[in-house]
Amino acid sequence: MATLELHDLRKSFGATAVLHGVDLALNDGEMLVIVGASGCGKSTLLRLIAGLEIPTSGQIILDGRDVAQLDPAERDIAMVFQNYALYPHMSVFDNMAYALKIRGLSRDDIARRVRETADILGLGPLLDRKPRQLSGGQRQRVAMGRAIVREPKLFLFDEPLSNLDAKLRVSMRAEIKRLQRRMGVTSLYVTHDQVEAMTLGDRLLVMHQGVPVQLATPMEVFERPATTYVAGFIGAPAMNLLPAVLCQDGTAADLGRGLIIPFADGKRDGADGRKLTIGIRPEHIAPDPAGMAMQIDLVEPLGSETVLIGRLDDGELLSVKVPGRAPADALIHVSFPAAALHVFDAETGLRLG
Amino acid sequence: MSPRTDWVAHLVLCGGVALFLLPLWLLMVGATQDGSAIARGELSFLPDLRNLGIFWEVLTDKGPGGATIWHMLLVSGAMALAIAFGKIVISLLSAYAVTFFRFPLRMVCFWTIFITLMLPVEVRIVPTYAVMANFGLINSFTGLAVPLIASATATLLFRQVFLVVPDEMVEAARMDGAGPLRFLRDILIPLSAANMAALFVIVFVYGWNQYLWPLLVATDPKLDTIVIGIVKMIGGDTVTDWNRVMAAAVLALLPPVLVVLLMQRWFVKGLTEGDK
């Protein structure tokens, strides 16, 4: 168990800068999820912490010690890989015991620790099998066991669930969360899947093009996205983002077509006419007979709710999530509740207020 | 597959087996017969079982060079083993270096190794002889085996095997604390065991069958290989004892056949278990 701090961590491959300075502090026992689209630098960040890549500059402080230049083995960090990376010629027991063997633990100690870990993960009866005799979920579990048995200071997960089928992914997700709580090991979990990110993390770090854009609890990221990128990335279907201008001395947004919505949470800075981006989540758009007309182009039934994708009369795309079945009519009327608005600056994409 | 085509296929296969076995059968039968009868072309298709002792006799008798056949078999075996092991070890290490390590001129090294494919011993035999002579290795076991060890084929084979090892596995081993040598020993060598077995079979037979290089580099009868020995038994001023030549040839056949049969079990096991 340990704390992890990153100070202005940068990485370039040749002339291409992949990470533009990451600062981060992980509390003891915390599970931090790094989420972002592919190519945002999240995997590079993980590999820097693991020691598989050497940072161009910056510090990685693990438990008060700068480990940025150390070999992976000297850092006392365990990693679970996306494709499990089990040693195919070794039994489950040997796979889990390998790191301990290298460290020169006694035979008895190794056997005891491997058995304890196997019991936690329900791998007891599988210890003599080879990886190819296991199912995907079992392999995943062995990969986790291999990390756990070392009792490391830090766990790193590199998209560990993306090779599993949907159902197994959900149950393994719950299992990882339970295990992490139980072991209390500080963990970093990289994923591109926002559901995994929301459900697993104590805190989320959203990355975009090599820069961390928001670090907050999952609910905070959802409720108060820091930028239009985060707003569009977290939440399914994605938040609607509409152009608007500031009006009425900064107390309302003019969305054009005569629609002026006053802000529910006070005034924003700037002169009237400042360009804004207004965000509203599909589930917050309310049907309203007196509201704007929306022509439905596409209906996506999800069972308990339905996503309607359509156009306003001026052609603006809009998605709306309604509970239950789709309305029978292809033309509905909707309005934007003032309390559900997210206000961003149109140029910088940063949240205002 | 209909029963009819099955039957035809078997017939063809049986024909193939007969074609391959007939010369071997004649060899074994000929060994037990009277040498002068063979020389007259009167080779029977049935063995003369009273003469089975010929194999033992040939094995222990002194050959034309002064060395016994069993000594020649030992020399051949030692040479083939040295070539096989030497080749595997060197190729394994060089393939490991060019695949997993970044060092200056890595690709130059790789291509240099690659180019030697075009230079088998037969092509470079004069310069190789000169080098061996300068080192004073003519008429030595080292001189016999070492020039045949260097080869690009095995390096390329191991490189292909290593290239398909996933990066994540290399990284997992690094995180587990395995250094380069440990990774080679604990992960790569077990993973390429089947390839090594196959390579061993091929190279052992290659080494066993060498003729030109041993003929050139070793004139000392103590270093006569069995292939050289058999050639020395034929012709010359004296009458050739064809039955003895055939018996020696049968004895010369046994070790490589044995290696193939024994290693084949490993080979098949490695392939069917599909460790990769």
Boltz contact constraints between the chains, C-beta under 6 A:
constraints:
  - contact:
      token1: [A, 52]
      token2: [B, 171]
      max_distance: 6.0
  - contact:
      token1: [A, 72]
      token2: [B, 174]
      max_distance: 6.0
  - contact:
      token1: [A, 72]
      token2: [B, 175]
      max_distance: 6.0
  - contact:
      token1: [A, 73]
      token2: [B, 177]
      max_distance: 6.0
  - contact:
      token1: [A, 79]
      token2: [B, 175]
      max_distance: 6.0
  - contact:
      token1: [A, 81]
      token2: [B, 168]
      max_distance: 6.0
  - contact:
      token1: [A, 83]
      token2: [B, 168]
      max_distance: 6.0
  - contact:
      token1: [A, 85]
      token2: [B, 168]
      max_distance: 6.0
  - contact:
      token1: [A, 85]
      token2: [B, 169]
      max_distance: 6.0
  - contact:
      token1: [A, 85]
      token2: [B, 172]
      max_distance: 6.0
  - contact:
      token1: [A, 88]
      token2: [B, 275]
      max_distance: 6.0
  - contact:
      token1: [A, 89]
      token2: [B, 190]
      max_distance: 6.0
  - contact:
      token1: [A, 89]
      token2: [B, 191]
      max_distance: 6.0
  - contact:
      token1: [A, 89]
      token2: [B, 275]
      max_distance: 6.0
  - contact:
      token1: [A, 98]
      token2: [B, 176]
      max_distance: 6.0
  - contact:
      token1: [A, 99]
      token2: [B, 176]
      max_distance: 6.0
  - contact:
      token1: [A, 99]
      token2: [B, 177]
      max_distance: 6.0
  - contact:
      token1: [A, 102]
      token2: [B, 177]
      max_distance: 6.0
  - contact:
      token1: [A, 102]
      token2: [B, 178]
      max_distance: 6.0
